[in-house]
Amino acid sequence: MKLKAWQVKWMLRIFPALLFSRVWVRTMSEDFKSCTVSVKPSILNRNLQRTIFGGTIFSAFDPWFALMFWQIFAHRDQKLEAWLKSAEIDYKKPAATRLTIQFNISDADIAEAEAALASEGRFQKWMKAEAVNTEGVVCAEARLLVYIRNYKGHSANF
């Protein structure tokens, strides 16, 4: 399904799991190669130390790369299934202020995915992102294994 960047941005802004965690899509490029997400501290996502829950930070890393690849290929009329297959997060510092996370997919990443999809029908790659506080300090780093494959319908055989 082809969506426009503004549609994705607003659908995810009001998606309850992200909305109540205070995860906010700030920007989504028209070509889906970049996305900026923020996490605002609030009573809904603060722990007893008045910092953002690690689970909230983790969820802020979750859907973006898979969604971006999915839409990049949808706009090329290629149906894919995409998801986050695995993730590793390293919490560097407690997050007491707003966090910003930038997600970027390069032309080389897209070319690599195209080649793998054409030859093997699937592609997976570890992508990286950082959650940075308002002072520019990295509070968390994540490695995210995005997995995409040519569309097979709703089969149970992954």
C-alpha positions as a Markdown table, in Angstrom:
| # | Residue | x | y | z |
|---|---|---|---|---|
| 1 | Met | 0.0 | 0.0 | 0.0 |
| 2 | Lys | 1.5 | 3.3 | -1.1 |
| 3 | Leu | 1.1 | 6.1 | 1.4 |
| 4 | Lys | 2.3 | 9.7 | 1.4 |
| 5 | Ala | 4.8 | 10.8 | 4.0 |
| 6 | Trp | 2.3 | 13.1 | 5.7 |
| 7 | Gln | -0.2 | 10.2 | 6.0 |
| 8 | Val | 2.3 | 8.0 | 7.7 |
| 9 | Lys | 3.4 | 10.8 | 10.0 |
| 10 | Trp | -0.1 | 11.5 | 11.2 |
| 11 | Met | -1.3 | 7.9 | 11.4 |
| 12 | Leu | 1.7 | 7.1 | 13.7 |
| 13 | Arg | 1.3 | 10.3 | 15.7 |
| 14 | Ile | -2.2 | 9.1 | 16.8 |
| 15 | Phe | -1.4 | 5.4 | 17.0 |
| 16 | Pro | -2.1 | 4.8 | 20.7 |
| 17 | Ala | 1.0 | 2.8 | 21.5 |
| 18 | Leu | 3.2 | 5.7 | 20.4 |
| 19 | Leu | 0.9 | 8.5 | 21.4 |
| 20 | Phe | 0.6 | 7.4 | 25.1 |
| 21 | Ser | 4.3 | 6.8 | 25.2 |
| 22 | Arg | 4.8 | 10.3 | 24.0 |
| 23 | Val | 6.7 | 9.2 | 20.9 |
| 24 | Trp | 6.1 | 11.8 | 18.2 |
| 25 | Val | 7.0 | 11.7 | 14.5 |
| 26 | Arg | 8.5 | 15.1 | 13.9 |
| 27 | Thr | 9.5 | 14.7 | 10.3 |
| 28 | Met | 9.1 | 12.1 | 7.5 |
| 29 | Ser | 10.8 | 12.9 | 4.2 |
| 30 | Glu | 8.7 | 12.5 | 1.1 |
| 31 | Asp | 11.1 | 9.8 | -0.2 |
| 32 | Phe | 10.9 | 7.9 | 3.1 |
| 33 | Lys | 14.7 | 8.0 | 3.4 |
| 34 | Ser | 14.8 | 9.9 | 6.6 |
| 35 | Cys | 12.6 | 10.3 | 9.7 |
| 36 | Thr | 13.0 | 12.2 | 12.9 |
| 37 | Val | 11.2 | 11.0 | 16.1 |
| 38 | Ser | 11.1 | 12.6 | 19.5 |
| 39 | Val | 10.2 | 11.2 | 22.9 |
| 40 | Lys | 8.9 | 13.8 | 25.4 |
| 41 | Pro | 9.1 | 13.0 | 29.1 |
| 42 | Ser | 5.7 | 13.0 | 30.8 |
| 43 | Ile | 3.8 | 11.4 | 33.7 |
| 44 | Leu | 2.9 | 8.6 | 31.2 |
| 45 | Asn | 6.5 | 7.5 | 30.6 |
| 46 | Arg | 8.6 | 8.5 | 33.6 |
| 47 | Asn | 10.0 | 6.1 | 36.1 |
| 48 | Leu | 10.6 | 6.7 | 39.8 |
| 49 | Gln | 13.9 | 8.5 | 39.0 |
| 50 | Arg | 11.9 | 10.9 | 36.9 |
| 51 | Thr | 13.6 | 9.8 | 33.7 |
| 52 | Ile | 12.1 | 8.2 | 30.6 |
| 53 | Phe | 11.4 | 4.4 | 31.0 |
| 54 | Gly | 13.9 | 2.3 | 29.0 |
| 55 | Gly | 10.9 | 0.5 | 27.4 |
| 56 | Thr | 9.6 | 3.7 | 26.1 |
| 57 | Ile | 13.0 | 4.5 | 24.6 |
| 58 | Phe | 13.1 | 1.0 | 23.1 |
| 59 | Ser | 9.7 | 1.4 | 21.5 |
| 60 | Ala | 10.7 | 4.7 | 20.0 |
| 61 | Phe | 13.4 | 2.8 | 18.0 |
| 62 | Asp | 11.1 | 0.0 | 16.9 |
| 63 | Pro | 9.0 | 0.5 | 13.7 |
| 64 | Trp | 10.8 | 3.1 | 11.6 |
| 65 | Phe | 13.4 | 1.4 | 9.5 |
| 66 | Ala | 11.0 | -1.4 | 8.4 |
| 67 | Leu | 8.3 | 1.1 | 7.7 |
| 68 | Met | 10.6 | 3.3 | 5.7 |
| 69 | Phe | 11.9 | 0.4 | 3.6 |
| 70 | Trp | 8.4 | -0.8 | 3.1 |
| 71 | Gln | 7.2 | 2.5 | 1.7 |
| 72 | Ile | 10.3 | 3.1 | -0.4 |
| 73 | Phe | 9.6 | -0.1 | -2.3 |
| 74 | Ala | 5.9 | 0.4 | -2.3 |
| 75 | His | 6.5 | 3.6 | -4.3 |
| 76 | Arg | 8.5 | 1.5 | -6.7 |
| 77 | Asp | 5.5 | -0.8 | -7.1 |
| 78 | Gln | 7.1 | -3.6 | -5.2 |
| 79 | Lys | 5.1 | -5.3 | -2.5 |
| 80 | Leu | 7.1 | -6.3 | 0.5 |
| 81 | Glu | 6.6 | -7.6 | 4.0 |
| 82 | Ala | 8.8 | -5.7 | 6.5 |
| 83 | Trp | 9.4 | -5.9 | 10.2 |
| 84 | Leu | 12.0 | -5.4 | 12.9 |
| 85 | Lys | 13.5 | -8.9 | 13.3 |
| 86 | Ser | 15.9 | -8.1 | 16.2 |
| 87 | Ala | 17.1 | -5.2 | 18.2 |
| 88 | Glu | 19.9 | -4.4 | 20.6 |
| 89 | Ile | 19.9 | -1.3 | 22.7 |
| 90 | Asp | 22.7 | 0.2 | 24.9 |
| 91 | Tyr | 21.5 | 2.7 | 27.4 |
| 92 | Lys | 24.3 | 5.3 | 28.0 |
| 93 | Lys | 22.7 | 7.8 | 30.3 |
| 94 | Pro | 19.3 | 8.3 | 32.0 |
| 95 | Ala | 17.0 | 10.4 | 29.8 |
| 96 | Ala | 15.5 | 13.3 | 31.8 |
| 97 | Thr | 14.8 | 15.6 | 28.8 |
| 98 | Arg | 13.3 | 15.2 | 25.4 |
| 99 | Leu | 15.1 | 12.7 | 23.2 |
| 100 | Thr | 15.5 | 13.0 | 19.4 |
| 101 | Ile | 16.2 | 10.0 | 17.2 |
| 102 | Gln | 17.1 | 10.3 | 13.5 |
| 103 | Phe | 16.6 | 7.4 | 11.1 |
| 104 | Asn | 18.3 | 7.4 | 7.7 |
| 105 | Ile | 18.4 | 5.0 | 4.8 |
| 106 | Ser | 21.0 | 5.6 | 2.2 |
| 107 | Asp | 20.9 | 5.0 | -1.6 |
| 108 | Ala | 23.5 | 2.3 | -1.0 |
| 109 | Asp | 21.2 | 0.6 | 1.6 |
| 110 | Ile | 18.4 | 0.7 | -1.0 |
| 111 | Ala | 20.6 | -0.7 | -3.8 |
| 112 | Glu | 21.8 | -3.5 | -1.5 |
| 113 | Ala | 18.2 | -4.4 | -0.6 |
| 114 | Glu | 17.1 | -4.3 | -4.3 |
| 115 | Ala | 19.9 | -6.7 | -5.2 |
| 116 | Ala | 19.2 | -9.1 | -2.3 |
| 117 | Leu | 15.4 | -9.1 | -3.0 |
| 118 | Ala | 16.0 | -9.8 | -6.7 |
| 119 | Ser | 18.4 | -12.7 | -6.0 |
| 120 | Glu | 17.2 | -14.2 | -2.8 |
| 121 | Gly | 13.7 | -12.7 | -2.3 |
| 122 | Arg | 14.7 | -11.3 | 1.1 |
| 123 | Phe | 17.0 | -8.8 | 2.8 |
| 124 | Gln | 18.1 | -8.1 | 6.3 |
| 125 | Lys | 20.5 | -5.6 | 7.6 |
| 126 | Trp | 21.6 | -4.1 | 10.9 |
| 127 | Met | 20.8 | -0.4 | 11.0 |
| 128 | Lys | 21.9 | 2.1 | 13.7 |
| 129 | Ala | 20.3 | 5.0 | 15.5 |
| 130 | Glu | 20.9 | 7.1 | 18.5 |
| 131 | Ala | 18.6 | 8.8 | 21.0 |
| 132 | Val | 20.1 | 12.2 | 21.8 |
| 133 | Asn | 18.9 | 14.5 | 24.6 |
| 134 | Thr | 18.4 | 18.3 | 24.4 |
| 135 | Glu | 22.0 | 18.9 | 25.4 |
| 136 | Gly | 23.3 | 16.8 | 22.5 |
| 137 | Val | 24.3 | 13.8 | 24.7 |
| 138 | Val | 23.6 | 10.3 | 23.4 |
| 139 | Cys | 21.4 | 8.6 | 26.0 |
| 140 | Ala | 20.8 | 5.4 | 24.0 |
| 141 | Glu | 22.2 | 3.6 | 21.0 |
| 142 | Ala | 20.3 | 0.9 | 19.1 |
| 143 | Arg | 21.2 | -1.6 | 16.5 |
| 144 | Leu | 18.1 | -2.7 | 14.6 |
| 145 | Leu | 17.9 | -5.7 | 12.3 |
| 146 | Val | 15.4 | -4.9 | 9.6 |
| 147 | Tyr | 14.0 | -7.8 | 7.6 |
| 148 | Ile | 12.2 | -7.4 | 4.4 |
| 149 | Arg | 11.1 | -10.0 | 1.9 |
| 150 | Asn | 9.0 | -10.2 | -1.3 |
| 151 | Tyr | 5.3 | -10.3 | -0.5 |
| 152 | Lys | 4.0 | -13.8 | 0.1 |
| 153 | Gly | 0.5 | -13.0 | 1.4 |
| 154 | His | -0.4 | -14.1 | 4.9 |
| 155 | Ser | 1.5 | -17.3 | 5.1 |
| 156 | Ala | 2.5 | -18.8 | 8.5 |
| 157 | Asn | 5.8 | -20.0 | 7.2 |
| 158 | Phe | 8.4 | -17.3 | 8.0 |
